[in-house]
Amino acid sequence: MHTVNLYTTSRCQLVDITAHVQKIIQAEKVQEGLCYLFVPHTTAGITVNEHADPSVAHDVLAQLERLVPREGDYRHLEGNADAHVKASLMGCSLTLLVSGGRLVLGTWQGVFFCEFDGPRQRKVLVKVVPA
């Protein structure tokens, strides 16, 4: 298993980790298989979305803020209740295909770590399994 270590710089942000994951796949020399990604944090998530246009990440974060505002009628009073909800909406894991030694992604797709309670030091666990 490998770890992608991240240092987020703002409270909410999407960090493109596609290149980090691809380097792990190349280091493992897996040509065909699966890549498992897991975020071991309750206020962060992971997703696949467009990485060619940075305004997409901005729009995703803006709409999540609209749906789950930072200030709300929350019982969890640590000041990050919204981050827990947003992380649950995004999910904490992904399973992606590996073919030809590369992640199988659409033309515009990338893998994003989703920070909802930063800035913080974070990690994504990555396991590549040959088929």
DSSP file (Angstrom, degrees, kcal/mol; ACC not computed):
  #  RESIDUE AA STRUCTURE BP1 BP2  ACC     N-H-->O    O-->H-N    N-H-->O    O-->H-N    TCO  KAPPA ALPHA  PHI   PSI    X-CA   Y-CA   Z-CA
    1    1 A M              0   0    0      0, 0.0     2,-0.3     0, 0.0   126,-0.2   0.000 360.0 360.0 360.0 145.7    0.0    0.0    0.0
    2    2 A H  E     -A  126   0A   0    124,-3.0   124,-2.8     2,-0.0     2,-0.4  -0.792 360.0-141.4-118.1 160.8    1.1    3.5   -0.8
    3    3 A T  E     -A  125   0A   0     -2,-0.3     2,-0.7   122,-0.2   122,-0.2  -0.991   0.6-154.8-126.5 129.7    0.3    6.9    0.7
    4    4 A V  E     -A  124   0A   0    120,-3.0   120,-2.0    -2,-0.4     2,-0.4  -0.922  20.5-152.8 -97.6 114.5   -0.2   10.2   -1.1
    5    5 A N  E     -A  123   0A   0     -2,-0.7     2,-0.3   118,-0.2   118,-0.2  -0.761  15.9-174.3 -91.8 132.7    0.6   12.9    1.5
    6    6 A L  E     -A  122   0A   0    116,-2.8   116,-2.9    -2,-0.4     2,-0.5  -0.917  22.6-158.6-127.8 151.1   -1.2   16.2    0.9
    7    7 A Y  E     -A  121   0A   0     -2,-0.3   114,-0.2   114,-0.2     2,-0.1  -0.896  21.7-154.6-127.1  99.8   -1.0   19.7    2.5
    8    8 A T        -     0   0    0    112,-2.4     3,-0.0    -2,-0.5    -2,-0.0  -0.396   6.8-158.6 -76.8 155.2   -4.2   21.5    1.8
    9    9 A T        +     0   0    0    110,-0.2     2,-0.3   109,-0.1    -1,-0.1   0.471  66.4  34.7-115.8  -5.9   -4.1   25.3    1.8
   10   10 A S  S    S-     0   0    0      1,-0.1   108,-0.3   110,-0.1   110,-0.2  -0.924  84.0-102.2-144.5 170.6   -7.8   26.4    2.3
   11   11 A R  S    S+     0   0    0     -2,-0.3   107,-2.1     1,-0.2     2,-0.5   0.928 109.7  21.5 -61.8 -46.1  -10.8   25.2    4.2
   12   12 A C  S    S+     0   0    0    105,-0.2     2,-0.3   104,-0.2    -1,-0.2  -0.986  80.2 136.4-126.4 126.5  -12.5   23.8    1.1
   13   13 A Q  E     -E  115   0B   0    102,-1.7   102,-3.2    -2,-0.5     2,-0.5  -0.979  44.7-129.6-162.2 154.5  -10.7   22.7   -2.0
   14   14 A L  E     -E  114   0B   0     -2,-0.3     2,-0.6   100,-0.2   100,-0.2  -0.951  25.2-160.6-106.7 124.9  -10.4   20.0   -4.6
   15   15 A V  E     -E  113   0B   0     98,-3.0    98,-2.9    -2,-0.5     2,-0.6  -0.929  15.9-132.9-111.6 119.8   -6.8   18.8   -5.1
   16   16 A D  E     +E  112   0B   0     -2,-0.6    96,-0.2    96,-0.2     3,-0.1  -0.597  32.1 167.8 -72.5 114.7   -6.0   17.0   -8.4
   17   17 A I     >  +     0   0    0     94,-2.8     4,-2.2    -2,-0.6     5,-0.2   0.182  39.3 113.0-112.5  14.6   -4.1   13.8   -7.4
   18   18 A T  H  > S+     0   0    0     93,-0.7     4,-2.5     1,-0.2     5,-0.2   0.909  78.0  48.3 -55.4 -47.8   -4.2   12.0  -10.7
   19   19 A A  H  > S+     0   0    0      1,-0.2     4,-2.1     2,-0.2    -1,-0.2   0.877 109.8  53.1 -64.1 -37.9   -0.5   12.3  -11.4
   20   20 A H  H  > S+     0   0    0      2,-0.2     4,-1.5     1,-0.2    -1,-0.2   0.929 111.7  45.4 -61.3 -45.1    0.4   11.1   -7.9
   21   21 A V  H  X S+     0   0    0     -4,-2.2     4,-2.1     1,-0.2    -2,-0.2   0.902 110.6  53.6 -66.2 -41.4   -1.8    8.0   -8.4
   22   22 A Q  H  X S+     0   0    0     -4,-2.5     4,-2.4    -5,-0.2    -1,-0.2   0.886 105.4  54.1 -62.0 -38.7   -0.4    7.3  -11.8
   23   23 A K  H  X S+     0   0    0     -4,-2.1     4,-2.3     1,-0.2    -1,-0.2   0.875 107.4  51.4 -62.7 -37.1    3.2    7.4  -10.5
   24   24 A I  H  X S+     0   0    0     -4,-1.5     4,-2.1     2,-0.2    -2,-0.2   0.920 108.6  50.4 -65.3 -43.3    2.2    4.8   -7.9
   25   25 A I  H  X>S+     0   0    0     -4,-2.1     5,-1.4     1,-0.2     4,-0.8   0.920 111.9  48.0 -60.6 -43.8    0.8    2.6  -10.7
   26   26 A Q  H ><5S+     0   0    0     -4,-2.4     3,-0.5     1,-0.2    -1,-0.2   0.896 110.3  51.7 -63.8 -40.2    4.0    2.9  -12.7
   27   27 A A  H 3<5S+     0   0    0     -4,-2.3    -1,-0.2     1,-0.2    -2,-0.2   0.859 110.3  48.8 -64.8 -34.8    6.1    2.1   -9.6
   28   28 A E  H 3<5S-     0   0    0     -4,-2.1    -1,-0.2    -5,-0.1    -2,-0.2   0.632 102.2-138.6 -77.9 -14.7    4.1   -1.0   -9.0
   29   29 A K  T <<5 +     0   0    0     -4,-0.8     2,-0.6    -3,-0.5    -3,-0.2   0.838  42.6 161.1  57.8  36.0    4.5   -2.0  -12.7
   30   30 A V      < +     0   0    0     -5,-1.4    -1,-0.2     1,-0.2     3,-0.1  -0.786  19.4 178.2 -88.7 123.5    0.9   -3.1  -12.9
   31   31 A Q  S    S+     0   0    0     -2,-0.6    70,-2.1     1,-0.3    69,-0.7   0.830  72.2  18.1 -91.4 -38.7   -0.4   -3.3  -16.5
   32   32 A E  E    S+B   99   0A   0     67,-0.2    99,-2.9    68,-0.2    -1,-0.3  -1.000  94.3  70.6-135.8 133.2   -3.9   -4.6  -15.9
   33   33 A G  E    S-BC  98 130A   0     65,-2.2    65,-2.5    -2,-0.4     2,-0.3  -0.985  70.8 -53.5 164.7-151.4   -5.8   -4.4  -12.6
   34   34 A L  E     -BC  97 129A   0     95,-2.7    95,-3.0    -2,-0.3     2,-0.5  -0.933  27.0-151.5-128.0 149.3   -7.6   -2.3  -10.1
   35   35 A C  E     -BC  96 128A   0     61,-2.9    61,-2.8    -2,-0.3     2,-0.5  -0.977  13.4-162.1-122.5 117.2   -6.6    0.8   -8.1
   36   36 A Y  E     -BC  95 127A   0     91,-3.3    91,-2.4    -2,-0.5     2,-0.4  -0.843   5.0-170.0-100.1 132.7   -8.2    1.3   -4.8
   37   37 A L  E     -BC  94 126A   0     57,-2.6    57,-2.1    -2,-0.5     2,-0.4  -0.984   4.9-178.6-123.5 134.0   -8.1    4.8   -3.2
   38   38 A F  E     -BC  93 125A   0     87,-2.4    87,-3.1    -2,-0.4    55,-0.2  -0.998  17.7-153.7-137.1 133.0   -9.2    5.4    0.4
   39   39 A V        -     0   0    0     53,-2.9     2,-1.0    -2,-0.4    85,-0.2  -0.917   6.9-160.5-105.4 110.9   -9.4    8.7    2.4
   40   40 A P        +     0   0    0      0, 0.0     2,-0.4     0, 0.0    84,-0.1  -0.215  59.4  97.0 -88.1  47.8   -9.1    8.0    6.1
   41   41 A H    >   -     0   0    0     -2,-1.0     3,-0.6     3,-0.2    -2,-0.1  -0.987  64.4-146.6-135.1 143.3  -10.6   11.3    7.3
   42   42 A T  T 3  S+     0   0    0     -2,-0.4    45,-0.2     1,-0.2    46,-0.2   0.548 100.0  46.4 -87.5  -7.3  -14.1   12.1    8.3
   43   43 A T  T 3  S+     0   0    0     44,-0.1    73,-1.4    43,-0.1     2,-0.3   0.031 107.6  61.5-122.1  26.6  -14.1   15.7    6.9
   44   44 A A  E <   -F  115   0B   0     -3,-0.6     2,-0.2    71,-0.2    71,-0.2  -0.960  57.4-179.8-144.8 160.6  -12.6   14.9    3.5
   45   45 A G  E     -F  114   0B   0     69,-2.2    69,-2.9    -2,-0.3     2,-0.3  -0.744  19.0-123.0-145.4-167.4  -13.5   12.8    0.5
   46   46 A I  E     +F  113   0B   0     45,-1.8     2,-0.3    67,-0.2    67,-0.2  -0.995  28.1 161.3-149.3 144.7  -12.5   11.7   -3.0
   47   47 A T  E     -F  112   0B   0     65,-2.2    65,-3.3    -2,-0.3     2,-0.4  -0.970  34.2-120.2-155.4 167.5  -14.1   11.9   -6.4
   48   48 A V  E     +F  111   0B   0     -2,-0.3     2,-0.3    63,-0.2    63,-0.2  -0.971  49.1 133.8-112.7 131.3  -13.6   11.8  -10.2
   49   49 A N  E     -F  110   0B   0     61,-2.0    61,-2.6    -2,-0.4     2,-0.2  -0.921  58.8 -48.8-159.7-176.2  -14.5   14.9  -12.2
   50   50 A E  E     +F  109   0B   0     -2,-0.3    59,-0.2    59,-0.2     7,-0.2  -0.423  41.7 175.5 -67.6 133.2  -13.2   17.2  -14.9
   51   51 A H        +     0   0    0     57,-2.8    -1,-0.1    -2,-0.2    58,-0.1   0.318  64.5  78.3-118.9   6.5   -9.7   18.4  -14.4
   52   52 A A  S    S+     0   0    0     56,-0.6    57,-0.1     1,-0.2    -1,-0.1   0.827  96.8  43.5 -81.8 -32.3   -9.2   20.3  -17.6
   53   53 A D    >>  -     0   0    0     55,-0.2     3,-2.0     1,-0.1     4,-0.5  -0.942  68.9-157.1-118.6 110.4  -11.1   23.4  -16.5
   54   54 A P  H 3> S+     0   0    0      0, 0.0     4,-1.6     0, 0.0     3,-0.2   0.689  87.9  74.2 -61.6 -17.6  -10.5   24.6  -12.9
   55   55 A S  H 3> S+     0   0    0      1,-0.2     4,-2.5     2,-0.2     5,-0.1   0.760  86.1  64.6 -68.0 -21.3  -13.8   26.3  -12.9
   56   56 A V  H <> S+     0   0    0     -3,-2.0     4,-2.7     2,-0.2    -1,-0.2   0.943 102.0  47.4 -64.4 -46.3  -15.5   22.9  -12.5
   57   57 A A  H  X S+     0   0    0     -4,-0.5     4,-2.4     1,-0.2     5,-0.2   0.910 112.2  50.9 -60.1 -41.8  -13.8   22.4   -9.1
   58   58 A H  H  X S+     0   0    0     -4,-1.6     4,-2.5     1,-0.2    -1,-0.2   0.926 110.8  48.4 -59.9 -45.4  -14.9   25.9   -8.1
   59   59 A D  H  X S+     0   0    0     -4,-2.5     4,-2.5     2,-0.2     5,-0.2   0.902 110.0  51.6 -64.2 -41.6  -18.5   25.1   -9.2
   60   60 A V  H  X S+     0   0    0     -4,-2.7     4,-2.4     1,-0.2    -1,-0.2   0.949 113.0  44.9 -59.5 -49.5  -18.6   21.8   -7.3
   61   61 A L  H  X S+     0   0    0     -4,-2.4     4,-2.2     1,-0.2    -2,-0.2   0.894 112.5  51.8 -63.0 -39.8  -17.4   23.5   -4.1
   62   62 A A  H  X S+     0   0    0     -4,-2.5     4,-1.9    -5,-0.2    -1,-0.2   0.908 111.8  45.9 -64.4 -41.9  -19.8   26.4   -4.6
   63   63 A Q  H  X S+     0   0    0     -4,-2.5     4,-2.5     2,-0.2    -1,-0.2   0.870 110.6  52.5 -72.2 -35.6  -22.8   24.1   -5.0
   64   64 A L  H  X S+     0   0    0     -4,-2.4     4,-3.0    -5,-0.2    -1,-0.2   0.901 109.6  50.3 -63.1 -39.1  -21.8   21.9   -2.0
   65   65 A E  H  < S+     0   0    0     -4,-2.2    -2,-0.2     2,-0.2    -1,-0.2   0.878 110.5  49.8 -65.0 -37.2  -21.6   25.1    0.1
   66   66 A R  H  < S+     0   0    0     -4,-1.9    -2,-0.2     1,-0.2    -1,-0.2   0.915 116.7  41.0 -66.0 -42.8  -25.1   26.1   -1.2
   67   67 A L  H  < S+     0   0    0     -4,-2.5    -2,-0.2     1,-0.3    -1,-0.2   0.873 132.0  23.6 -71.8 -38.5  -26.5   22.6   -0.3
   68   68 A V  S  < S-     0   0    0     -4,-3.0    -1,-0.3    -5,-0.2    -2,-0.1  -0.752  84.9-159.7-131.6  82.3  -24.6   22.3    3.0
   69   69 A P        -     0   0    0      0, 0.0    -3,-0.1     0, 0.0    -4,-0.1  -0.240  25.1-122.0 -66.8 152.7  -23.7   25.7    4.3
   70   70 A R  S    S+     0   0    0      1,-0.1     2,-0.5    12,-0.1    12,-0.4   0.911 103.5  52.0 -59.9 -43.5  -20.9   26.2    6.9
   71   71 A E  S    S+     0   0    0     10,-0.1     2,-0.3    11,-0.1    -1,-0.1  -0.842  80.4 123.1 -96.7 128.9  -23.4   27.8    9.3
   72   72 A G  S    S-     0   0    0     -2,-0.5     2,-1.8    -4,-0.1     9,-0.1  -0.940  73.3 -67.2-165.1-175.7  -26.5   25.8    9.9
   73   73 A D  S    S+     0   0    0     -2,-0.3     2,-0.3     2,-0.0    -2,-0.1  -0.544  71.8 156.4 -87.6  71.4  -28.7   24.1   12.5
   74   74 A Y        -     0   0    0     -2,-1.8    -2,-0.1     1,-0.1     7,-0.0  -0.750  42.5-155.9-102.4 145.4  -26.1   21.4   13.4
   75   75 A R  S    S+     0   0    0     -2,-0.3     2,-0.7     6,-0.0    -1,-0.1   0.779  79.9  84.5 -84.3 -31.5  -25.9   19.4   16.6
   76   76 A H        -     0   0    0      1,-0.1     3,-0.4     2,-0.0     5,-0.4  -0.644  64.6-171.4 -73.7 114.5  -22.2   18.7   16.1
   77   77 A L        +     0   0    0     -2,-0.7    -1,-0.1     1,-0.2    -2,-0.0   0.132  54.1 101.4-105.5  20.0  -20.7   21.9   17.6
   78   78 A E  S    S-     0   0    0      1,-0.0    -1,-0.2     0, 0.0    -2,-0.0   0.548  96.8-109.1 -78.3  -5.5  -17.0   21.7   16.7
   79   79 A G  S    S+     0   0    0     -3,-0.4    -2,-0.1    -9,-0.0     3,-0.1   0.518 104.5  80.3  91.4   5.5  -17.5   24.1   13.8
   80   80 A N     >  +     0   0    0      2,-0.1     4,-1.5     1,-0.1     3,-0.4   0.086  44.8 119.6-131.2  24.7  -17.0   21.5   11.1
   81   81 A A  H  > S+     0   0    0     -5,-0.4     4,-1.8     1,-0.2     3,-0.2   0.889  77.7  55.1 -58.0 -39.6  -20.4   19.8   10.9
   82   82 A D  H  > S+     0   0    0    -12,-0.4     4,-2.8     1,-0.2    -1,-0.2   0.868 102.5  57.3 -61.3 -35.8  -20.8   20.8    7.3
   83   83 A A  H  > S+     0   0    0     -3,-0.4     4,-2.4     1,-0.2    -1,-0.2   0.877 104.6  51.4 -63.9 -38.0  -17.5   19.2    6.5
   84   84 A H  H  X S+     0   0    0     -4,-1.5     4,-1.9    -3,-0.2    -1,-0.2   0.910 112.2  46.2 -64.2 -42.0  -18.7   15.9    7.8
   85   85 A V  H  X S+     0   0    0     -4,-1.8     4,-2.1     2,-0.2    -2,-0.2   0.933 113.0  48.7 -67.0 -45.7  -21.9   16.1    5.6
   86   86 A K  H  X S+     0   0    0     -4,-2.8     4,-2.0     1,-0.2     5,-0.2   0.899 110.2  52.0 -61.6 -41.1  -19.9   17.1    2.5
   87   87 A A  H  X S+     0   0    0     -4,-2.4     4,-2.6     1,-0.2    -1,-0.2   0.894 108.9  50.8 -62.3 -39.4  -17.4   14.3    3.0
   88   88 A S  H  < S+     0   0    0     -4,-1.9    -1,-0.2     1,-0.2    -2,-0.2   0.883 108.8  51.7 -65.6 -37.3  -20.3   11.8    3.3
   89   89 A L  H  < S+     0   0    0     -4,-2.1    -2,-0.2     1,-0.2    -1,-0.2   0.891 115.4  40.9 -65.5 -38.9  -21.8   13.2    0.1
   90   90 A M  H  < S-     0   0    0     -4,-2.0    -2,-0.2    -5,-0.1    -1,-0.2   0.852 108.4-133.9 -78.3 -35.3  -18.5   12.8   -1.8
   91   91 A G     <  -     0   0    0     -4,-2.6   -45,-1.8    -5,-0.2    -1,-0.1  -0.074   7.7-109.8  95.3 160.1  -17.6    9.4   -0.3
   92   92 A C  S    S+     0   0    0    -47,-0.2   -53,-2.9    -4,-0.1     2,-0.3   0.379  87.4  42.5-109.6   1.8  -14.3    8.2    1.1
   93   93 A S  E     -B   38   0A   0    -55,-0.2     2,-0.3   -47,-0.2   -55,-0.2  -0.989  51.0-168.9-149.9 157.8  -13.2    5.6   -1.5
   94   94 A L  E     -B   37   0A   0    -57,-2.1   -57,-2.6    -2,-0.3     2,-0.5  -0.985  10.4-154.8-139.8 149.2  -12.9    4.9   -5.2
   95   95 A T  E     -B   36   0A   0     -2,-0.3     2,-0.3   -59,-0.2   -59,-0.2  -0.988  23.3-179.1-122.9 120.1  -12.1    1.8   -7.3
   96   96 A L  E     -B   35   0A   0    -61,-2.8   -61,-2.9    -2,-0.5     2,-0.2  -0.884  25.3-115.1-120.9 150.7  -10.6    2.6  -10.7
   97   97 A L  E     -B   34   0A   0      7,-0.4     7,-2.6    -2,-0.3     2,-0.4  -0.512  19.6-153.1 -80.1 149.7   -9.5    0.4  -13.5
   98   98 A V  E     +BD  33 103A   0    -65,-2.5   -65,-2.2     5,-0.2     2,-0.3  -0.996  21.9 164.5-121.6 128.2   -5.9    0.1  -14.6
   99   99 A S  E >   +BD  32 102A   0      3,-2.6     3,-1.2    -2,-0.4   -67,-0.2  -0.990  66.0   5.7-145.2 136.1   -5.2   -0.9  -18.2
  100  100 A G  T 3  S-     0   0    0    -69,-0.7   -68,-0.2    -2,-0.3   -69,-0.1   0.785 130.2 -61.1  64.0  26.2   -2.0   -0.6  -20.2
  101  101 A G  T 3  S+     0   0    0    -70,-2.1     2,-0.3     1,-0.2    -1,-0.2   0.640 119.0  95.3  76.9  14.5   -0.2    0.6  -17.0
  102  102 A R  E <  S-D   99   0A   0     -3,-1.2    -3,-2.6   -71,-0.4    -1,-0.2  -0.949  82.9 -94.8-135.9 154.4   -2.5    3.7  -16.7
  103  103 A L  E     -D   98   0A   0     -2,-0.3     2,-1.0    -5,-0.2    -5,-0.2  -0.411  39.7-123.6 -59.3 141.2   -5.6    4.7  -14.9
  104  104 A V        +     0   0    0     -7,-2.6    -7,-0.4    -2,-0.1     2,-0.3  -0.825  53.1 148.3 -91.4 105.3   -8.7    4.2  -17.1
  105  105 A L        -     0   0    0     -2,-1.0     6,-0.0    -9,-0.1    -9,-0.0  -0.944  49.0-101.2-134.1 154.5  -10.2    7.7  -17.1
  106  106 A G    >   -     0   0    0     -2,-0.3     3,-1.4     1,-0.1    -1,-0.0  -0.253  49.1 -91.6 -68.8 166.5  -12.2    9.7  -19.6
  107  107 A T  T 3  S+     0   0    0      1,-0.3    -1,-0.1   -57,-0.0    -2,-0.0   0.833 125.4  28.8 -49.1 -42.5  -10.5   12.3  -21.7
  108  108 A W  T 3  S+     0   0    0    -58,-0.1   -57,-2.8     2,-0.0   -56,-0.6   0.386  97.6 114.4-103.8   3.0  -11.3   15.2  -19.2
  109  109 A Q  E <   + F   0  50B   0     -3,-1.4     2,-0.3   -59,-0.2   -59,-0.2  -0.464  33.8 169.2 -84.2 147.8  -11.4   13.2  -16.0
  110  110 A G  E     - F   0  49B   0    -61,-2.6   -61,-2.0    -2,-0.2     2,-0.5  -0.943  36.3-107.4-143.6 165.7   -9.1   13.4  -13.0
  111  111 A V  E     - F   0  48B   0     -2,-0.3   -94,-2.8   -63,-0.2   -93,-0.7  -0.850  37.0-164.4 -98.7 128.2   -9.0   12.1   -9.4
  112  112 A F  E     -EF  16  47B   0    -65,-3.3   -65,-2.2    -2,-0.5     2,-0.4  -0.952  18.7-146.1-121.2 129.5   -9.6   14.8   -6.8
  113  113 A F  E     -EF  15  46B   0    -98,-2.9   -98,-3.0    -2,-0.5     2,-0.7  -0.775  26.0-143.9 -80.2 134.6   -9.0   14.8   -3.1
  114  114 A C  E     -EF  14  45B   0    -69,-2.9   -69,-2.2    -2,-0.4     2,-0.5  -0.898  12.9-164.8-111.6 109.0  -11.8   16.8   -1.5
  115  115 A E  E     +EF  13  44B   0   -102,-3.2  -102,-1.7    -2,-0.7   -71,-0.2  -0.794  20.3 161.1 -93.9 130.1  -10.9   19.0    1.5
  116  116 A F  S    S+     0   0    0    -73,-1.4  -104,-0.2    -2,-0.5   -72,-0.1   0.363  74.8  36.7-126.4   1.3  -13.8   20.3    3.6
  117  117 A D  S    S+     0   0    0    -74,-0.3  -105,-0.2  -107,-0.2  -106,-0.2  -0.154 100.8 176.8-148.2  44.5  -12.0   21.2    6.9
  118  118 A G        +     0   0    0   -107,-2.1  -107,-0.2  -108,-0.3     2,-0.1  -0.151  50.3  76.8 -95.8-168.6   -8.6   22.6    6.0
  119  119 A P  S    S+     0   0    0      0, 0.0     2,-0.3     0, 0.0  -110,-0.2   0.534  79.6 128.4 -73.5 145.4   -6.0   23.7    5.8
  120  120 A R        -     0   0    0   -110,-0.2  -112,-2.4    -2,-0.1     2,-0.5  -0.959  64.8 -97.8-153.8 165.7   -4.6   20.4    7.1
  121  121 A Q  E     +A    7   0A   0     -2,-0.3     2,-0.2  -114,-0.2  -114,-0.2  -0.858  54.8 171.7 -88.3 127.9   -2.1   17.7    6.4
  122  122 A R  E     -A    6   0A   0   -116,-2.9  -116,-2.8    -2,-0.5     2,-0.3  -0.777  19.6-152.3-132.2 172.6   -4.0   14.8    4.8
  123  123 A K  E     -A    5   0A   0     -2,-0.2     2,-0.4  -118,-0.2  -118,-0.2  -0.996   7.9-154.1-149.1 154.5   -3.4   11.5    3.1
  124  124 A V  E     -A    4   0A   0   -120,-2.0  -120,-3.0    -2,-0.3     2,-0.4  -0.999  20.2-140.7-125.3 128.0   -4.9    9.2    0.6
  125  125 A L  E     -AC   3  38A   0    -87,-3.1   -87,-2.4    -2,-0.4     2,-0.4  -0.746  19.6-166.3 -90.4 135.7   -4.2    5.5    0.8
  126  126 A V  E     -AC   2  37A   0   -124,-2.8  -124,-3.0    -2,-0.4     2,-0.4  -0.983  11.4-178.9-129.3 129.1   -3.6    3.7   -2.6
  127  127 A K  E     - C   0  36A   0    -91,-2.4   -91,-3.3    -2,-0.4     2,-0.5  -0.991   9.2-161.9-128.4 123.8   -3.5    0.0   -3.3
  128  128 A V  E     - C   0  35A   0     -2,-0.4   -93,-0.2   -93,-0.2    -2,-0.0  -0.918   8.5-170.5-108.1 126.7   -2.9   -1.3   -6.8
  129  129 A V  E     - C   0  34A   0    -95,-3.0   -95,-2.7    -2,-0.5   -31,-0.1  -0.965  18.3-131.2-121.7 121.9   -3.9   -4.9   -7.4
  130  130 A P  E       C   0  33A   0      0, 0.0   -97,-0.3     0, 0.0  -100,-0.0  -0.383 360.0 360.0 -69.7 150.8   -3.0   -6.7  -10.6
  131  131 A A              0   0    0    -99,-2.9   -98,-0.2   -33,-0.1  -101,-0.0   0.444 360.0 360.0 -84.7 360.0   -5.7   -8.6  -12.5
